[in-house]
């Protein structure tokens, strides 16, 4: 049934806050932009959006805020597939923005002029302190055109609209950007994207969708453990190591390396052999939807018995290290070619030597093909072999494994689908980058995809394409997919619409409507066109355990860069999807730094540990014994006082992120200084002079209590108990208190849990902190009831429970049985809590005053 269209015949009239007169865009008479060309127009929200197929409550909400927003448009004399126009200038006004520093990845940037904006900026928020407000300018989609902001000269900001096809042109765009105003920066983003959602009706807000069940759980991704060498035995031993360590993953992501891919010119029915690193396979194409030979050869039950195949846990790292050697030798040859070296003999000799050594490590030329067991044979169709048997055996042995996801690219594989290999119409389509991406960082994936072109399935068959892949995967026990390279290839808007529609339909049919993690998708095209069904996605670039360009300090400063990506991207991506802060490795030198951020990010926790490379003591601070996590109830965002700062290389700002638990607020302070974007070099690089200790401060008013209805009453307390996780301090504060000072070494953090204090009985003041052996102690509290002289707390987990208590209670109980407590003169009340398996790890504590 077609959705009903909801119209407002008599909208409530309010004075509009925006006005465009005489080349100036003003908010309550305060100039925001000046020198606006005469071909630029401003239309009110109500003038553009007179009806919508969006749900009536959303339409009503957008309409009630119509006076706070409007659409910018422009017209030019000549039609083109790519139009650029100034929308005016601003100088001396602080802004924070998000721009694409790589083709698929975005990050934060600050400045104070239109000329400071970076290429491919997705949105810009301007500070308007004159009226204690904020304004956001969001380039959007109109018809077959998408847009982004670019820097202009002399403070001008430019908007660039493009179709991506020389056959699709226009000269006029009436609503190609949306402008909105609010006195709260977080409310601003909610309201602005609600308005755009009602206008476009091509996506849904996160509030309209359910995230995948794995959002509350701990998992393992195979990528950094194996790269492309992933195989059943390695996965099995990896999951077993976690289980033996007391952390059975509740979800598993089998990343790149499981698919049937090959390279043009090779036997069209044979899988490519001996692939190790990302890059090698990026010119390869999908030639069947089923798993590759490594997985097809798996025999049901083979890992269950005493004679299961052995696996050398050191082999993946040995292969990876050798492949890195080979890659470096190839880079040295390529560099020599660019510098004019004619005799490349020494380079070729070294490359051939390393190639042979790598092949020998695989066992010489790769796996032997089973006679008569090709794709048409019975092997990959058998109930007792291949991926189906493997997933069944995993679930039989590891009972808590709820979800098994696999990786694929939006176009199938990195290089798309091989023409003629499937029933689909496919052709090789050259890729051409938008000129707006000329200013982005060089990316191996982009280089390889342009080099090999894409095997593009006819967009009219997008439904069939995704259903063919996903229906097979669902039948063999896969419950979801991680989709990479999700930004579209050429043709832009119209092509993207077809692909995203097909992906959404398949997600609903095959994976319960939620089983998808979007990745490499941080361009506005995807969010405006692809999130009608998709409800979870990555908000940061990859976790890099070291700098691929060779900076030895990158092992440290890349981790702070990752946190900045995630925190600021969540400002806008969190309106569409559940932010996913990505995996990390628990034995990395900055693993604790990552773990602290994941503990309060509000999303899932997952690692990509190599076999034998685990820090189980660290994981105990993140994960419950049943594989669930003490998750915050919102998604983490930068605090208001860091919005217009540069926490990466200004040598003075720490990153602070806020979030909520059920019964308190939490702020994480992170010293991320030491690296950042260099517009001249067009790359992220280290700024070693910034990698130093910093002092900052945290205040209870940094928590934006009004951003979550359930948290609003928590912000009304007169006094709070504050627990500092790392320094193990318990202090008191009020909204009128001085800020709490904190000094952080580079790549370190502190987590502050704020809990409202409650008066009990005649004299007691009480606040439950939670289990202090977990980073997010407040997330362990599942229920809280006060009754005159009683405090009843429902706690999940095991460890040391801490509460602030001004006096010692008379008695304490755990699950009805009286227990011994420890109370000290500094108001710390402590009780030891065991894990009650039969109660799902839940303990009921009672303190009597």
Secondary structure, 3 states (H helix, E strand, C coil): CCCCCEECCCCCCCCCCEEEECCEEEECCEEEEECCCCCEEEEEHHHHCCEECCCHHHHHHHHHCHHHEEEEEEEEEEEECEEEEEEEECEEEEEEEEEECCCCCEEEEEEEEHHHCCCCEEEEEEEEHHHCEEEEEEECCECCEEEEEEECCCCEEEEEEECCCCCCCEEEEEEEEEEEEECCHHHHHHHHHHHHHHHHCCCCCHHHCCCCHHHHEEEEECHHHHHHHCCHHHHHHHHHHHHHCCCCCCEEEECCCCEEEECCCCCCCCCCCCCCCCCCCCCCEEEEEEECHHHHCCECCCCCCCCCCCCCCCHHHHHHHHHHHHHHHHHHHHHHHHCCCCCCHHHHHHHHHHHHHHHHHHCCCCCCCCCCCCCCCCHHHCCCEHHHHHHHHHHHHCCCCCEEEEEEECCECCCEECCCCCCCCEEEECCCCCHHHHHCCCCHHHHHHHHHCEEEECHHHHHHHHHHHHHHHHHCCCCEEEEECCCCCCCHHHHHHHHHHHHHHHHHHHCCCCCEEECCCCCHHHHHHCCCCCCEEECCCCCCCCCCCCCCCHHHHHHHHHHHHHHHHHHHHCCCCEEECCCECCCCCCHHHHHHHHHHCCCCEEECCCCCCCCHHHHCCCECCCCEECCCCCCCEECHHHCCCCCCCCCCCCEEEEEEECCEEEEEEECCCCEEEECCCCEEEECHHHCCCEEEEECHHHCCHHHCHHHHHHHHCCCEEEEECCCCEEEEECCCCCCEEEEECCCCEEEEEEEECEEECCCEEEEEEEECCCCCHHHHEEEEEEECCEEEEEEECCEEEEEEECCCCCEEEECCEECCCEECCCCEEEEEECCCHHHCCEEEEEEEC
